[in-house]
Amino acid sequence: MYDIAVYLGKQLLNAASNITPSHGTVLQLTREVEGDGHKLFMDNYFSLLQMFSDLYNRKINGCGTICHNRQGMPETLGQRP
């Protein structure tokens, strides 16, 4: 662990029109390790498709559990062929 943020409810300062407060919090906490190829593991509260894409673009690998019906997830996710 290299950084920590105490949860104080929704951090609207970390939100923007295109990201959620939890997405903004993750980006804030990872700003010091961008480009280093670190691996970030998270639970489904933080797992958003757009965030994984943002982390990848910052050269941070992300892994986490997801909910197939979460906003932004492909409709075919979790369906069997």
Secondary structure, 3 states (H helix, E strand, C coil): CCCCCCCCCCCHHHCECCECHHHHHHHHHCHHHCCCCCEEEECCCCCCHHHHHHHHHCCCEEEECCCCCCCCCCCCCCCCC
